[in-house]
Amino acid sequence: MNIRGEKNLTDSPCVGICSATALGDDVCIGCGRTFDEVRLWNTFSDEDKVAINRRLQAAR
């Protein structure tokens, strides 16, 4: 997040409603990431995070 409170494309898209880890769903109903994307988020490169966030934005 930048100083104006805006999210960067490398920030986690988590909105705090996680069905992927809590309920074992294949795709989280909160952010739209797959279970593996949620689980492995901290291991992804910035390029991977940007690609995932762009995919999620396009799907909205």
N, C-alpha and C positions, 0 to 999 in steps of 0.2 A: 504494500500500500504506500502511496506517495504522501507527501506532506499535506495535500488537499483532501486526503481520505479516499482517493480514487484507487481502485484495484489495478494492479499491473497484470499483464498477461501471464506472468510466471507465478502469481498468487494462486493458492488453492481456491477452486470454485465452491468449496463447501459452504452450505447455508445452514448447517446445524440440524438438518433433518435427514439423518443417514439411515437408509434402509438397506444399503449394501452390506455394511458391517453389522448392524444391529439385527436385521432380519434375514440376512443371507441372500438378498435379491441379486440378480445378475447385473442390473442397472439401478443405481441409486435414484429414488424418486425425488430427492432433494436437489442434487446437482447434475444428474444425468451421466455421471461417470460410471464406468464398469467397476465391478468389484476389484479387479486387479489394478485399475487406475487409482482407486481410492487407497488400496493397500500399499502400492508401490510409489505413491506420489513423491515422497522425499528422495527417491533414488533416480527419478527422471531428470534428464538434462533440461536446461531452460528451453531449448528448442522443442523438446517433446511436450513440455508444459504449455508452451504457446500454441502448439498444434492442437492439443486437447481442448484448450480454452476457446480457440477459434471454432473448432467443430461444435462445441457446446453452444456458443453464441449463434452459430448459423442454424442450429436446430430449434432455437427458441421462436 
